Amino acid sequence: MDKLIEALQILLKYANPTYPTYCSHDKLTINVNPALVSPEDIAKLEELHVYVDTEEDEYFFSNMYGSC
């Protein structure tokens, strides 16, 4: 859980959405626009298993922390 909290703390520097997360089958979506996040923080998020969505490029996701 510490890695998830660390990832959310990084993303909190860039946005504080009213509805920050969404969980679907084995995927946690985090509603923060990757364009706002520094390349260094994106690299750190990847180490924490949180990635930029490559299809829409509008949010972050993780398959490690999300399950329904």
N, C-alpha and C positions, 0 to 999 in steps of 0.2 A: 504494500500500500504506500510505502514511502516514495517510490518512484512516481506513482500516480499523483501524489500530492505535490511533489517537486515539479512535475510537468504542468499542473494546474497553476502553480505559483508563477512559473515562467509566463504562461499565457495571460495571467491576470495583469501583468505589466502592460499589456497591449489592449485589452478589452475586458469589460465586465458585463457581459450580456445578461439580460433578464432571464432568459432560458438558455443556459450555457451548454447543456449536454442533451444528447438524444441517444438512446440505445436501441439497436435493432439486432437481429440474429448475429451474435458473435462480433459486434462492431459498436464501439463507443464513438460517437461523433461529438466533436467539441466545436461550438459555434464561434470561432475566432478566425478572421480573415488572414490567411498566411502572408498576404502582401504587407501587412502591418508589422510582421515579426522579422527581426534581424536574422541574417544568415547564420550567425553564431548560435543564436537561440534555436533556430530550426535544427542545426546539427546536434545540439544538446538534446532537443526533444526526440530526435531519431534514436539517440542512445537510450532514451527512456521508453522506447517503443511507441512513440506518438509521431505520426507521419502526416505530410500534406497530401490531401486527396489529389491525385494526378489527373483525374478526369475533369473535375469541375474547378479545382484549385481555389475553392471558396471556404474550406474548413480543414480542420485536422481530424484524424481518426486513429483509433487503436484497436487492434484485434486482441490485444492482451488483457484489456480491462473491461471489455464489454461482452455481455452474454445475456440472452433472454431465454 
